Amino acid sequence: MGEVAIGREMAALPDLATAGLYGVVVFLLALGFLVIFVETVPPRRLIAVLLGSFLVAVVPAGMGETGIAFLALGVGAALIANHAFEWLTTR
């Protein structure tokens, strides 16, 4: 008898395609919130939040929770997209 799968821990979002779609949804929700309610994010705060988002993504990815890492990266990507949108529309 080989190893039995019972008792092994399973990832919170085991399907990476579904986790990627959840990441896109988090990205769009965060971007919509930023565009509608937040006028501008100061560059220092933006860098701090991006670094925090990256660290929040690295920790679960290191533990094997890549799906949860996609959610954190979605928030960071929304911040970058909001900054780019702001920069392009105010020039």
N, C-alpha and C positions, 0 to 999 in steps of 0.2 A: 504494500500500500504506500503510495506517495504522500506528499504533503496534503493535508486537508485544508480547504479554503475557509472553513468555519473558524471564526476567531480572529481572522485577519482584519485589520482596519481597512475600511473603504473610503475613498476620497469623497468629499462633500458633493462635488460636481464631477462625477467620473467621466462623463462624455464631453470631450473637449470641444466638439462642434456646438453642443448646447451651451457650454460655458462661454464660448466665443460669442454666441448670439446674446447671452445675458450681458456680456461685456459691452456689446454694441448698444443694448437697451440702456445700460447704466450710462454710457457715453452720451447718448441722445438726451436722456433725462437731465443729466448734470449740465450739459450744454444749454438746454432750454432754460433751466433754472438760472444759469449764469447770465444768459443773454437777456432774459426778461427782468430779473430782480436785481442783478448786480451790475452797476454801471461800469466800474473799472476795478481791476485787481492790481494793486501796486506791484512793481517788478520784484521787490524784495520778498513780499508775501507770496508771489507766484513761484519764485524759486524755492522758497521754504516748503510750500505745499507740494510742489513737484517732487522734491527730495523726499518728503514724507510719504507721498504716494508710491514712489519707487521702493522705499524701504518696506512699506506695508505689502508691496507685491513680492519682494524678494523673500521675505520670511516664510509665507505660506508655500511659495514655489520651492524653497529649500526643503520643506517638509513633505513635498509631494502633492500639495494642493494647488495645482496649476490653474484650476478653474477659478478659485477664489482670487488668485493673482491677476487673472484677466479682469475681474471686477475692479480691483484697485487701479489697474492700468487704464481702464475706461475713464475713471475720474481724472487721472493725470492727462489723458489725451483730450478730454473735454476742456480742461484748463488751457492747454496749448491752443486748441481750436478757438476758444473764446478770445484769447490774446491775439491770435492771427486775425480773427474777424474784426476785432476792435482796431487793430493797426491798419487793416485795409480800408475800413470805412471812415477813419478819421484823417486820412492823408489828404 
